[in-house]
């Protein structure tokens, strides 16, 4: 038996993989909107529009390709997909870091007039097409964790997000004060390190007997969603998950734009605020999820988390002073119990040989939400702060997100009620 096959897969392996991935992503959050604004001549409104389009193209490609990657992971294993995803991230960061140089080279060599922002679109297409880390990580956890412990393990993945956001945005904000391109090169290094870790250390989690043949009918966004009809309890959460993710995408898209406009924060201050988000989220996910979710149960934990998220979104959009954001983050971190609980609920209703496909569907839904989300948030923000407006409402996207979260809450409650009724029917029949 080889050394690679002798290693036993575990949550710790995928935890490190996800931390490295999130660090690379988090590095860019404080600097990407500012860099795009510079390419637009420093205009805040136009820059926010371009930023929305660039984020949306990434989500579009992820929506198209996530089900394919998910189905491939059910056929060939999780490890290969993680390697593909991290390689795509590395290429993405290198292209964005080299955008100015690439523009000058091509324009001189071919007498063309390619705008610099074109390379950001190219990079985001590559990254979106290969973005399979999160869905594959969720499937990996389902492979190696018994059902009764999955909420705790998914909470650990949430802690990985928290650690990644502790390190990434703060470091990105600090590096961005020296050069707006430097965080991109550092992110490329994180992705390369992640790939090396996956190649030499990360073991495969999917057993051969749990693999299934690749099927194009399920490996496309429409076919994958249609295949979900076989899991009624999961299908009922599709609309809920999409709407809730749309609200979260709007929050993430507008964070740097909003805090710069309303509070005058620079890249370091934005990075530090996101680091604080990472600390608060990591503490909740690593220490409290394993206590709260089992006591509340998956369904009630989802509902409570949604309610906290609604309150936090309204708070972010209403806070007149920057220091208040930190107090709201402390409250909003408890909304993180809903994610692990929802993932735990889903995996308990799906067989082992289809975890990758189902997680690919949910990743695809997150990507689908990422198409209109950045566009809506950035354009709402640009419209609300335009000089010709008779009112000034920079927090408009957060209020929109809160309204969407309320809709998601009611859809989740409806789905849980239907599942409870359907589960009670056989027992009632048996009694009679």
VENUR-V155935 format. One line per field, one symbol per residue. psi: psi as a letter, one per 30 degrees, with the letter a starting at -180 (. if undefined). A space follows every 10 residues. Layout:
psi: ???
This chain:
psi: kleeffkkkl eeefeeeeee eeeeefefef feeeeeeefg ggkeeeeeee eeeeeeeeee eeeefeeeee eeffefleee eeeeeeeeee eeeeeefgee eeeeeeeeeg hlhklefefe eeeeeeeefg igeeeeeeee eeefklefge eeeeeeeeee eeeefeedee eeeeeffekf feeeeeeeee eeeeeeeeef eklkfjkefg llkkjfefgl eeeeeeffff ieeeeffeee eeeeeeeeee eeefeeeeee eefgkaeeee eeeeeeeeee eeeeefefef eeeeeeleee eeeeeeeeee eeeeeeffjf keffeeeeee efeffffeee eeeeeeffgk leggeeeeee eeeeeeeeff efeeeeeeee eeefgkefkf ljifgeeeee eeeeeeeeee eeeeeeeeee eeffeeeeee e.
